[in-house]
Amino acid sequence: MKEIFAATCYLTLMIRRIRNQGLIGIFVRFLFVNTHEEKPIIDYLIKRMSAETELRLATLNLFYALVELNCEDVMLVLAMRHLLPCTHVMLSQRGDILQVKSEINIFSSGIID
C-alpha cells in the first residue's frame, strides 16, 4: 500500500509542477482514457476513496490538483458524467432536460479525443 500511496503523491506533485499545457493534457488523457483490465484508470482512483486513511487523503489531494487545472475534460469526467443520467431529477422534469442532454452529448463526445 505504501508504494501506491507514494505513486499517487508523485503523480499529484507532477500535475501541480508541470507548466507545459501539452504535457498536462497527456496526463489527463492518460488518467481518463487509458484502461487497466478494461476499466478506465480514473475508476480505480475513485474506488480508492474507500481505502485506508492515508491513501484516501492522497487520492483526494490528486483530485483536488486535477480540479485546480480548470479543465473541461476533468469536470466532464469527474462531475458531469454522474449528473448526465439525470437520476437526481424528478421524473416529471426529465423530459425537458433530455433535450439539452442530447446536445451536451454531441458536444462532449469530442472533448477528450
Buried (B, 14 or more C-beta within 10 A) or exposed (E): EEEBBEEBBEBBEEBBEEEEEEEBBEBBEEBBBEEEEEEBBBEBBBEBEEBEEBBBBBBBBBBEBBEEBEBEBBBBBBEEEEEBEBEEBEEEEEEEBEEEBEEBEEEBEEEBE
